[in-house]
Structures are given as C-alpha cells and as structure tokens.
Amino acid sequence: MDHRLPDSGDALTGVEMFAGLEPDVRQRVIATAVPRHYRKGQILFVEHDPGDSLIIMKRGAVAVFRTAPTGERAVLTVVRPPDVLGEVSLLDASTRSASAEAIEDSQALSLSRAAFMDLVHSNPRILDAVMRSVGGLIRRLTEQNADHVFLDLPGRVAKTLVRLSGESQAPMITIELNQSQLAEMAGGSRQSVNQAIGSFANRGWLRTEGRRIVVTDVQALKRRAGMN
Ligand SMILES: Nc1ncnc2c1ncn2[C@@H]1O[C@@H]2COP(=O)(O)O[C@H]2[C@H]1O
C-alpha cells in the first residue's frame, strides 16, 4: 500500500525550513515524505538511535527528553506544528541527541536523510533556513543554561509556562501539561514544582484543571521569570 501523502501544497505550509522553495520542489518533498501517526505515549526514537530522518510535525505534540541513569527525565522541549524535529543528527550524520515521545496523538511527515540531502544539494537555498534553525536551537540552549544559573526554580517554572503559552495575548491560555511533565521541563522535583504552581495559583496567575494548567496572568509570570 502506498502511504505517501497526496500531492497537496498544504502539507508544508508554515514549515519554516521549506518556506521559499519553488512549488514543484515542495511537491517533490511532499511526495517523498512518509506520513507517520504516533499515539499519545508512543516513543518516536530514543537517544543514540541512528538519526535517519527529519520529522515535520503536522498535528499534536512531541516531548524531547534525556534520561538520567536513575531513570529520571529532563524534558528539553515540546515540539508542535509547524516545527521540525531531528535536524541535529541529520546535520552531523550521527545518532539522536535526545529521545522523543508523543504527548498527544500526533501526525507528522518523515523525510529520510537521503531525501533531505538530495534536497539540500539541488536547492542550496534551503541551507539558509537550516542555519536559522540551528542558530535558534543554539540560542535556546544558551538561554536554558543561563536560566539554570540565574533563575530559582519558581522562576524557571514561570519561564517554562510563558514559553509554553507561545505568543498568545489571550486572557486565558490553556496548557495541556501535567505537573510532572512541567517538573521535567523546569528541571526540578515534582514536589517543588507543585509548590511553585500552588503559590502562582494563590496569586491568581493560573489555575489547574486536572492535567491542564490555565494561565490567567501571563504578564505576572513573565515578571517572575525576569522577562520584562
Ligand atoms: N536542547 C534541545 N532543545 C530543543 N530541541 C532539542 C534539544 N536537543 C535535541 N533537540 C531536538 O531533539 C532531536 C533529537 O534527535 P536529533 O538529535 O536528530 O535532533 C534533535 C533536535 O531536533
């Protein structure tokens, strides 16, 4: 059975790495990529697996994490459409630098390393976007390092929530993340993250609804995270 997507220019809409490509090249990418479906909780790949594909998110959310020898997880980021995942091992032709798990039912397009390299060779312009993407990753890593040095845990929790809120200006922003996932992202114990969340809730900055966090005052969280 052919699992490839029909030729629809929409499949790469919004994906920065492929923006600016000629329509026929986009069509070729779409025709070459293989659609993937991941159920919530499914592991896409683990650290040190061969890095053989670029994953273009179409729906859902994937957590990128590292696991300590004790089994403890540190979530490095949550990837949502239209972001891509897996560019690091494509570029250095090495193994996966981290593991990835679907935290929502997700759909993606998987582009093999060979197809990606063909694309780069025939369309060197794509390297501009690749460099921007790698630059963005380095910038985020620098910021994460600085946060671990300069922010206390409640500050990191606040900053993680602001990041997960995106650029939304809505008065209420719902984040589909439970408190242990948040602890994995902010780099703290579940108990201390719960305390921070409790104190933010007491101040009216957010409320928890089961496995969700509803942010009601993103500006206050920004201030707590030293972002303005
Ligand atoms: N610290 C990080 N922050 C954000 N994304 C990351 C980080 N580390 C790895 N990734 C992503 O997770 C992917 C794991 O597989 P790759 O190394 O192929 O490519 C990696 C990047 O796409």
The ligand as a Gaussian input file, in Angstrom:
#p B3LYP/6-31G(d) Opt

LIG

0 1
 N       18.079000      21.007000      23.979000
 C       17.231000      20.857000      22.966000
 N       16.250000      21.749000      22.775000
 C       15.386000      21.601000      21.773000
 N       15.390000      20.570000      20.885000
 C       16.344000      19.655000      21.025000
 C       17.313000      19.755000      22.057000
 N       18.131000      18.717000      21.938000
 C       17.700000      17.986000      20.883000
 N       16.624000      18.561000      20.329000
 C       15.817000      18.034000      19.193000
 O       15.596000      16.668000      19.504000
 C       16.096000      15.906000      18.443000
 C       16.652000      14.560000      18.839000
 O       17.119000      13.945000      17.655000
 P       18.211000      14.729000      16.774000
 O       19.484000      14.745000      17.514000
 O       18.205000      14.127000      15.425000
 O       17.621000      16.210000      16.655000
 C       17.222000      16.759000      17.868000
 C       16.563000      18.105000      17.858000
 O       15.586000      18.185000      16.829000

